Amino acid sequence: MSTHGRSLAAVVEDAAKTLADAGMWAPREDAERLVAHAVAGRAGARLPGDLPVSDEAFARLGELLARRAAHEPVEYLTGRAVLGGVEVAVGPGVFIPRKHTEPLLAWGLEVLREVAEPTAVDLCTGSAAIALAVAHARPTASVHAVELDPTALRWARRNADRQATQGDTPIVLHTADVTDPALLRDLDGSVDLLLANPPFVVEGTVLPPEWQEHQPWPALFSGADGLVVIRAVVAAAARLLRPGGGVAIEHDDEQAEPVMALLRAQGVFTGIGYGVDHWDTPRYTTARRK
Ligand SMILES: C[S@@+](CC[C@H](N)C(=O)[O-])C[C@H]1O[C@@H](n2cnc3c(N)ncnc32)[C@H](O)[C@@H]1O
């Protein structure tokens, strides 16, 4: 192995500057993950700052920085994302799980705390990140995950198989449309927790290139008011949840009011409210089935 003669800390510093100059919004965080990926093959690796960086790793990093500067999401470059402490594989064709979803997941796990053998449902599962995080935290849970898009489903299957191999309770993946009024009807009235991070962007909105150009549109856009799939999620929650069961639905920072109104209109929910993400922004709406 030939070495480039520079320390990891210096390489991170330069990479962060390159990404800042290219207009990235989190240049240092991106640089740390891409350097770790180039050097150790793991974006989350903790490496000493004085580690010498090989010429090969330096060349790999150059390619990654060029792709990131062209707005490819970091997670597609490293092939991984983490939610609830569970790592999932991601790549083109599947939505990248976001840190914004952690509080929704935490709320859901709290709902399940008193239930010995809960049934949980994750609608619009994408990579299956939410479902797998629930299964990881609650090994006695039966977790059902629903996805429509065939590419997303392939990522979900790959992640579900990997977690099961590592000892987690397998989840049940369903190929289905969340807007189907008969969705998961065998579970009617029996579900303890329903979580969903559905598409919620108003059709026609122009998003930053990390989403607009790189992530699958069915994961993002949801009709003229952004609420088409959310309406179906609310209807499914009213039907699937047992009395006392909880629902949490992710949305954008201006949709808490409309989503709470949709839940109120069902007439079967109580304790309707919303939660915030790590930016203190309204991010998910919750309710309990009467
Ligand atoms: C915002 S992504 C969320 C993925 C995952 N839950 C997460 O948090 O990373 C929304 C997902 O919903 C799926 N989806 C969109 N419309 C759907 C529908 N009608 N039925 C089932 N899945 C749908 C998309 O393919 C996409 O994978």
PDBQT file of the ligand as one rigid body, heavy atoms in Angstrom, charges set to zero:
ROOT
HETATM    1  C1  LIG A 301     -41.137   8.992   1.851  1.00  0.00    +0.000 C 
HETATM    2  S1  LIG A 301     -40.824   7.339   1.352  1.00  0.00    +0.000 S 
HETATM    3  C2  LIG A 301     -40.604   6.624   2.967  1.00  0.00    +0.000 C 
HETATM    4  C3  LIG A 301     -39.872   5.331   3.006  1.00  0.00    +0.000 C 
HETATM    5  C4  LIG A 301     -39.575   4.839   4.429  1.00  0.00    +0.000 C 
HETATM    6  N1  LIG A 301     -40.771   4.667   5.212  1.00  0.00    +0.000 N 
HETATM    7  C5  LIG A 301     -38.622   5.779   5.142  1.00  0.00    +0.000 C 
HETATM    8  O1  LIG A 301     -39.033   6.499   6.063  1.00  0.00    +0.000 OA
HETATM    9  O2  LIG A 301     -37.443   5.801   4.766  1.00  0.00    +0.000 OA
HETATM   10  C6  LIG A 301     -42.468   6.822   0.873  1.00  0.00    +0.000 C 
HETATM   11  C7  LIG A 301     -42.581   5.408   0.309  1.00  0.00    +0.000 C 
HETATM   12  O3  LIG A 301     -43.951   5.157   0.021  1.00  0.00    +0.000 OA
HETATM   13  C8  LIG A 301     -44.083   4.396  -1.176  1.00  0.00    +0.000 C 
HETATM   14  N2  LIG A 301     -45.443   4.617  -1.702  1.00  0.00    +0.000 N 
HETATM   15  C9  LIG A 301     -45.907   5.709  -2.350  1.00  0.00    +0.000 A 
HETATM   16  N3  LIG A 301     -47.211   5.557  -2.637  1.00  0.00    +0.000 NA
HETATM   17  C10 LIG A 301     -47.566   4.331  -2.153  1.00  0.00    +0.000 A 
HETATM   18  C11 LIG A 301     -48.802   3.608  -2.142  1.00  0.00    +0.000 A 
HETATM   19  N4  LIG A 301     -49.905   4.119  -2.687  1.00  0.00    +0.000 N 
HETATM   20  N5  LIG A 301     -48.805   2.385  -1.580  1.00  0.00    +0.000 NA
HETATM   21  C12 LIG A 301     -47.683   1.847  -1.032  1.00  0.00    +0.000 A 
HETATM   22  N6  LIG A 301     -46.495   2.503  -1.008  1.00  0.00    +0.000 NA
HETATM   23  C13 LIG A 301     -46.443   3.728  -1.566  1.00  0.00    +0.000 A 
HETATM   24  C14 LIG A 301     -42.969   4.919  -2.040  1.00  0.00    +0.000 C 
HETATM   25  O4  LIG A 301     -42.630   4.014  -3.061  1.00  0.00    +0.000 OA
HETATM   26  C15 LIG A 301     -41.844   5.141  -1.000  1.00  0.00    +0.000 C 
HETATM   27  O5  LIG A 301     -41.058   3.987  -0.881  1.00  0.00    +0.000 OA
ENDROOT
TORSDOF 0
